[in-house]
Amino acid sequence: MLGRTDFVKNILNYDMGYKFLKPIRGTPVFWQSVQKDLFAMVRQLGIPTWFCSFSSADMRWTHFMEAFMCADNIQINVDNLDWAQKCDLLKNNPVTAARMFDHRFHCFLKDVLMSPSQPIGKIIDYFYRVEFQQRGSAHTHCIFWIEDAPQLGINTDEEVIAFIDKYITCDLPPETDPLFEIVSSVQMHSKKHSKSCKKQHTKCRFNFPRPPSTKTFISKPIKNVVTKQNEEKPNSGPQQPESDMKKPSDETLAKQTMTKVKEALSNEHAAYETTDDLFKSIGINQSVFEKAYQLTSNKTSVVHKRNIKDVWVNQYNKDLLRCWNANMDLQFICDIYACVVYVISYISKAEREMGLLLKHTQNEINQNENLEAKQALNKLGSVFLHNREVSAQESVYRVTNEIKRRFTESNICSYRRQYCQNESSSQCHSEQNRSTKL
Ligand SMILES: [Zn+2]
């Protein structure tokens, strides 16, 4: 087919030149199609409940190191390894590391998350994607649909908050608790912050230290709150006394209040016992804090109950963290669109740049009319193959996961089919769990 010049030329004329990369994992067009599949799942199953991330702690999980030592025929106690030795072992064993992560995550999913003890509720369905950080190790982003989970805008805020508080905590346990070691080692944000914290020209884009709060609340931008009050919905959550507060002066005041909270948190000399102590010291209380928070944010979000000692702790689920024993994140989904876009376009920078690069090459080809069509396709292919940095572990995933992807793909197809057939019906998925792994 590629021999037919007019056929290939036609493809290029319609900007389809790089679409042939669609079945190749990791290409921008591949992820575009995954995003559509995920939206189809949302359409079928409704709004998912949780967004979770689980990182790899290959230097911390001793059985990883033991497996590497076994492979390299090193016979010393794993506790006697220093950091550099561990790094070398990891570097020398990318295949073992990737396979063990994959296995660990599968066991975790099957034996913990989906277990009858239901650590985050009864999972109806899930979607997850494995990604690779700059340092080359894997982590997963997951979306879970939970049976009978309350939803924002349908249930009352109190019901949603009670549900969230049942599963999520920010608590740094007492030192006597075995969980203390895990939380303090993997869930605390570094007080020095990382390079990645400053990516968006802020001090910390993850907002650490996070403001303390005496209770969990749903922060809604004030505009939404006012609209809701006008509609006089009985379920619009706790009474918001700030109906007329969308004045510029209030916004300025709110910003000042939030800055004061941040400053009080950064003040190392002031040792506040409780959140109320901190609020008192700057002349506010919980309700003023909640108003200020809502006035200064522009999206709906959950602010978790957080004591003073927990302002550097990222929220977690106790059972999951105990089992996973590495950094995790668990969030109640407030905005499904943002969540899907985040999961899918949270592609490494290299992949995003690749999209631009391919587009650029396509434009170049369009301008150069003398280029043979076949040559043009060659050029696009080689741009992709030669410009994407892939870590050793990622390569292993790419190579070994192709097989797994193939059989899970049939599930996606069945979703697509349902999506087309049942557009008008909202309740149509089988009781059987269908999973999608990408
Ligand atoms: Zn930071």
Residues whose N, C-alpha, C, O or C-beta is under 5 A from the ligand:
A	BS01	ZN	S190 H193 S194 C197 K203 C204 F208
